[in-house]
Amino acid sequence: MFKGALIFIIFFLSVSSFFVTHPLNLSIMLMLLCFFISVIMLKLSISWVFYLLVLMFLGGVMILITYMVSIASNEKALAFNLSPLIIFFLLFFFLMNDEHSTLKQSSTSLFVSPLMEKEFSALLIFCFCMLLFALISVVKLIKLESGPLSKRL
């Protein structure tokens, strides 16, 4: 029941993020979404690598949102329109009440597929190599002498 409630909250935050227009509200929703995803990963006892990936994703996106907030600092936050969310939740509850619905199954096999299996090892190594390549290329492109924190003589 607890996992179902967390999944429902994640669905709610994911769908409501489409209707948010201000970057500050979006960052708050993103932090809550990452928190609830990490709680689900804790309950499903997934490896610590996923916690690290969630933290890296959250850090990167928060940097982008901070940049957008600094650009749109004088923009007013608009009122939140609830009518699309009400339609979504009515549809969601209708699907949850269906007797043959796959959303009602509380089996963890729907959510857990181990990433550290032999079949996924090549894909995982490729992803890590791409991230390492991106990190090295960004470090090489940055001129340390012209950075904002460097001491100019």
CNS distance restraints for C-alpha pairs under 8 A (distance, minus, plus):
assign (resid   1 and name CA) (resid   5 and name CA) 6.30 0.50 0.50
assign (resid   1 and name CA) (resid 106 and name CA) 7.84 0.50 0.50
assign (resid   2 and name CA) (resid   6 and name CA) 6.30 0.50 0.50
assign (resid   3 and name CA) (resid   7 and name CA) 6.08 0.50 0.50
assign (resid   3 and name CA) (resid  40 and name CA) 6.82 0.50 0.50
assign (resid   3 and name CA) (resid  43 and name CA) 7.87 0.50 0.50
assign (resid   3 and name CA) (resid 106 and name CA) 7.89 0.50 0.50
assign (resid   4 and name CA) (resid   8 and name CA) 6.11 0.50 0.50
assign (resid   4 and name CA) (resid 106 and name CA) 7.32 0.50 0.50
assign (resid   5 and name CA) (resid   9 and name CA) 6.22 0.50 0.50
assign (resid   6 and name CA) (resid  10 and name CA) 6.18 0.50 0.50
assign (resid   6 and name CA) (resid  36 and name CA) 6.65 0.50 0.50
assign (resid   6 and name CA) (resid  40 and name CA) 7.07 0.50 0.50
assign (resid   7 and name CA) (resid  11 and name CA) 6.15 0.50 0.50
assign (resid   8 and name CA) (resid  12 and name CA) 6.14 0.50 0.50
assign (resid   9 and name CA) (resid  13 and name CA) 6.15 0.50 0.50
assign (resid   9 and name CA) (resid  36 and name CA) 7.85 0.50 0.50
assign (resid  10 and name CA) (resid  14 and name CA) 5.98 0.50 0.50
assign (resid  10 and name CA) (resid  33 and name CA) 6.12 0.50 0.50
assign (resid  10 and name CA) (resid  36 and name CA) 6.79 0.50 0.50
assign (resid  10 and name CA) (resid  37 and name CA) 7.41 0.50 0.50
assign (resid  11 and name CA) (resid  15 and name CA) 6.06 0.50 0.50
assign (resid  12 and name CA) (resid  16 and name CA) 5.96 0.50 0.50
assign (resid  13 and name CA) (resid  17 and name CA) 6.02 0.50 0.50
assign (resid  13 and name CA) (resid  29 and name CA) 6.51 0.50 0.50
assign (resid  13 and name CA) (resid  32 and name CA) 7.96 0.50 0.50
assign (resid  13 and name CA) (resid  33 and name CA) 6.39 0.50 0.50
assign (resid  14 and name CA) (resid  18 and name CA) 7.30 0.50 0.50
assign (resid  14 and name CA) (resid  33 and name CA) 7.54 0.50 0.50
assign (resid  15 and name CA) (resid  19 and name CA) 7.69 0.50 0.50
assign (resid  15 and name CA) (resid  85 and name CA) 7.43 0.50 0.50
assign (resid  16 and name CA) (resid  20 and name CA) 6.84 0.50 0.50
assign (resid  16 and name CA) (resid  85 and name CA) 6.76 0.50 0.50
assign (resid  17 and name CA) (resid  26 and name CA) 6.49 0.50 0.50
assign (resid  17 and name CA) (resid  29 and name CA) 6.96 0.50 0.50
assign (resid  19 and name CA) (resid  80 and name CA) 7.32 0.50 0.50
assign (resid  19 and name CA) (resid  81 and name CA) 7.31 0.50 0.50
assign (resid  20 and name CA) (resid  25 and name CA) 6.82 0.50 0.50
assign (resid  20 and name CA) (resid  26 and name CA) 6.32 0.50 0.50
assign (resid  20 and name CA) (resid  80 and name CA) 6.95 0.50 0.50
assign (resid  21 and name CA) (resid  25 and name CA) 7.73 0.50 0.50
assign (resid  21 and name CA) (resid  26 and name CA) 7.53 0.50 0.50
assign (resid  21 and name CA) (resid  77 and name CA) 7.09 0.50 0.50
assign (resid  21 and name CA) (resid  78 and name CA) 6.99 0.50 0.50
assign (resid  22 and name CA) (resid  26 and name CA) 6.39 0.50 0.50
assign (resid  22 and name CA) (resid  75 and name CA) 7.81 0.50 0.50
assign (resid  22 and name CA) (resid  76 and name CA) 7.71 0.50 0.50
assign (resid  22 and name CA) (resid  77 and name CA) 5.46 0.50 0.50
assign (resid  22 and name CA) (resid  78 and name CA) 7.39 0.50 0.50
assign (resid  23 and name CA) (resid  27 and name CA) 6.11 0.50 0.50
assign (resid  23 and name CA) (resid  65 and name CA) 6.05 0.50 0.50
assign (resid  23 and name CA) (resid  68 and name CA) 6.57 0.50 0.50
assign (resid  23 and name CA) (resid  69 and name CA) 5.83 0.50 0.50
assign (resid  24 and name CA) (resid  28 and name CA) 6.43 0.50 0.50
assign (resid  24 and name CA) (resid  65 and name CA) 7.41 0.50 0.50
assign (resid  24 and name CA) (resid  69 and name CA) 6.52 0.50 0.50
assign (resid  25 and name CA) (resid  29 and name CA) 6.28 0.50 0.50
assign (resid  26 and name CA) (resid  30 and name CA) 6.03 0.50 0.50
assign (resid  27 and name CA) (resid  31 and name CA) 6.16 0.50 0.50
assign (resid  27 and name CA) (resid  62 and name CA) 6.65 0.50 0.50
assign (resid  27 and name CA) (resid  65 and name CA) 6.48 0.50 0.50
assign (resid  28 and name CA) (resid  32 and name CA) 6.32 0.50 0.50
assign (resid  29 and name CA) (resid  33 and name CA) 6.05 0.50 0.50
assign (resid  30 and name CA) (resid  34 and name CA) 6.14 0.50 0.50
assign (resid  30 and name CA) (resid  58 and name CA) 7.72 0.50 0.50
assign (resid  31 and name CA) (resid  35 and name CA) 6.13 0.50 0.50
assign (resid  31 and name CA) (resid  58 and name CA) 7.21 0.50 0.50
assign (resid  32 and name CA) (resid  36 and name CA) 6.24 0.50 0.50
assign (resid  33 and name CA) (resid  37 and name CA) 6.16 0.50 0.50
assign (resid  34 and name CA) (resid  38 and name CA) 6.12 0.50 0.50
assign (resid  34 and name CA) (resid  54 and name CA) 6.79 0.50 0.50
assign (resid  34 and name CA) (resid  58 and name CA) 7.02 0.50 0.50
assign (resid  35 and name CA) (resid  39 and name CA) 6.31 0.50 0.50
assign (resid  36 and name CA) (resid  40 and name CA) 6.27 0.50 0.50
assign (resid  37 and name CA) (resid  41 and name CA) 6.22 0.50 0.50
assign (resid  38 and name CA) (resid  42 and name CA) 6.09 0.50 0.50
assign (resid  38 and name CA) (resid  51 and name CA) 6.56 0.50 0.50
assign (resid  38 and name CA) (resid  54 and name CA) 7.41 0.50 0.50
assign (resid  39 and name CA) (resid  43 and name CA) 6.24 0.50 0.50
assign (resid  40 and name CA) (resid  44 and name CA) 6.13 0.50 0.50
assign (resid  41 and name CA) (resid  45 and name CA) 5.94 0.50 0.50
assign (resid  41 and name CA) (resid  46 and name CA) 5.44 0.50 0.50
assign (resid  41 and name CA) (resid  50 and name CA) 7.85 0.50 0.50
assign (resid  41 and name CA) (resid  51 and name CA) 7.81 0.50 0.50
assign (resid  42 and name CA) (resid  46 and name CA) 6.46 0.50 0.50
assign (resid  44 and name CA) (resid 108 and name CA) 7.50 0.50 0.50
assign (resid  44 and name CA) (resid 112 and name CA) 7.46 0.50 0.50
assign (resid  46 and name CA) (resid  50 and name CA) 7.15 0.50 0.50
assign (resid  46 and name CA) (resid 112 and name CA) 7.97 0.50 0.50
assign (resid  47 and name CA) (resid  51 and name CA) 7.53 0.50 0.50
assign (resid  48 and name CA) (resid  52 and name CA) 6.47 0.50 0.50
assign (resid  49 and name CA) (resid  53 and name CA) 6.28 0.50 0.50
assign (resid  50 and name CA) (resid  54 and name CA) 6.10 0.50 0.50
assign (resid  51 and name CA) (resid  55 and name CA) 6.22 0.50 0.50
assign (resid  52 and name CA) (resid  56 and name CA) 6.15 0.50 0.50
assign (resid  53 and name CA) (resid  57 and name CA) 6.04 0.50 0.50
assign (resid  54 and name CA) (resid  58 and name CA) 6.00 0.50 0.50
assign (resid  55 and name CA) (resid  59 and name CA) 6.03 0.50 0.50
assign (resid  56 and name CA) (resid  60 and name CA) 6.17 0.50 0.50
assign (resid  57 and name CA) (resid  61 and name CA) 6.12 0.50 0.50
assign (resid  58 and name CA) (resid  62 and name CA) 5.90 0.50 0.50
assign (resid  59 and name CA) (resid  63 and name CA) 6.28 0.50 0.50
assign (resid  60 and name CA) (resid  64 and name CA) 6.52 0.50 0.50
assign (resid  61 and name CA) (resid  65 and name CA) 6.14 0.50 0.50
assign (resid  62 and name CA) (resid  66 and name CA) 5.96 0.50 0.50
assign (resid  63 and name CA) (resid  67 and name CA) 6.28 0.50 0.50
assign (resid  64 and name CA) (resid  68 and name CA) 6.32 0.50 0.50
assign (resid  65 and name CA) (resid  69 and name CA) 6.06 0.50 0.50
assign (resid  66 and name CA) (resid  70 and name CA) 6.24 0.50 0.50
assign (resid  67 and name CA) (resid  71 and name CA) 6.42 0.50 0.50
assign (resid  68 and name CA) (resid  72 and name CA) 6.12 0.50 0.50
assign (resid  69 and name CA) (resid  73 and name CA) 5.50 0.50 0.50
assign (resid  82 and name CA) (resid  86 and name CA) 6.23 0.50 0.50
assign (resid  83 and name CA) (resid  87 and name CA) 6.43 0.50 0.50
assign (resid  84 and name CA) (resid  88 and name CA) 6.22 0.50 0.50
assign (resid  85 and name CA) (resid  89 and name CA) 6.13 0.50 0.50
assign (resid  86 and name CA) (resid  90 and name CA) 6.15 0.50 0.50
assign (resid  87 and name CA) (resid  91 and name CA) 6.28 0.50 0.50
assign (resid  88 and name CA) (resid  92 and name CA) 6.06 0.50 0.50
assign (resid  89 and name CA) (resid  93 and name CA) 6.00 0.50 0.50
assign (resid  90 and name CA) (resid  94 and name CA) 6.12 0.50 0.50
assign (resid  91 and name CA) (resid  95 and name CA) 6.26 0.50 0.50
assign (resid  92 and name CA) (resid  96 and name CA) 6.18 0.50 0.50
assign (resid  93 and name CA) (resid  97 and name CA) 6.19 0.50 0.50
assign (resid  94 and name CA) (resid  98 and name CA) 6.70 0.50 0.50
assign (resid  95 and name CA) (resid 101 and name CA) 6.55 0.50 0.50
assign (resid  95 and name CA) (resid 103 and name CA) 7.61 0.50 0.50
assign (resid  96 and name CA) (resid 101 and name CA) 6.45 0.50 0.50
assign (resid  96 and name CA) (resid 103 and name CA) 6.27 0.50 0.50
assign (resid  96 and name CA) (resid 104 and name CA) 6.10 0.50 0.50
assign (resid  97 and name CA) (resid 101 and name CA) 7.63 0.50 0.50
assign (resid 101 and name CA) (resid 105 and name CA) 7.56 0.50 0.50
assign (resid 107 and name CA) (resid 111 and name CA) 7.96 0.50 0.50
assign (resid 108 and name CA) (resid 112 and name CA) 6.01 0.50 0.50
assign (resid 109 and name CA) (resid 113 and name CA) 7.14 0.50 0.50
assign (resid 115 and name CA) (resid 120 and name CA) 6.11 0.50 0.50
assign (resid 115 and name CA) (resid 121 and name CA) 7.74 0.50 0.50
assign (resid 115 and name CA) (resid 124 and name CA) 7.77 0.50 0.50
assign (resid 116 and name CA) (resid 120 and name CA) 6.50 0.50 0.50
assign (resid 116 and name CA) (resid 121 and name CA) 6.39 0.50 0.50
assign (resid 116 and name CA) (resid 124 and name CA) 7.99 0.50 0.50
assign (resid 117 and name CA) (resid 121 and name CA) 6.33 0.50 0.50
assign (resid 120 and name CA) (resid 124 and name CA) 6.07 0.50 0.50
assign (resid 121 and name CA) (resid 125 and name CA) 6.08 0.50 0.50
assign (resid 122 and name CA) (resid 126 and name CA) 6.10 0.50 0.50
assign (resid 123 and name CA) (resid 127 and name CA) 6.19 0.50 0.50
assign (resid 124 and name CA) (resid 128 and name CA) 6.24 0.50 0.50
assign (resid 125 and name CA) (resid 129 and name CA) 6.07 0.50 0.50
assign (resid 126 and name CA) (resid 130 and name CA) 6.15 0.50 0.50
assign (resid 127 and name CA) (resid 131 and name CA) 6.22 0.50 0.50
assign (resid 128 and name CA) (resid 132 and name CA) 6.11 0.50 0.50
assign (resid 129 and name CA) (resid 133 and name CA) 6.01 0.50 0.50
assign (resid 130 and name CA) (resid 134 and name CA) 6.10 0.50 0.50
assign (resid 131 and name CA) (resid 135 and name CA) 6.16 0.50 0.50
assign (resid 132 and name CA) (resid 136 and name CA) 6.15 0.50 0.50
assign (resid 133 and name CA) (resid 137 and name CA) 6.02 0.50 0.50
assign (resid 134 and name CA) (resid 138 and name CA) 6.12 0.50 0.50
assign (resid 135 and name CA) (resid 139 and name CA) 6.24 0.50 0.50
assign (resid 136 and name CA) (resid 140 and name CA) 6.13 0.50 0.50
assign (resid 137 and name CA) (resid 141 and name CA) 6.11 0.50 0.50
assign (resid 138 and name CA) (resid 142 and name CA) 6.33 0.50 0.50
assign (resid 142 and name CA) (resid 147 and name CA) 7.96 0.50 0.50
assign (resid 143 and name CA) (resid 147 and name CA) 6.65 0.50 0.50
assign (resid 144 and name CA) (resid 150 and name CA) 7.15 0.50 0.50
assign (resid 145 and name CA) (resid 150 and name CA) 6.17 0.50 0.50
assign (resid 145 and name CA) (resid 152 and name CA) 7.81 0.50 0.50
assign (resid 146 and name CA) (resid 150 and name CA) 6.81 0.50 0.50
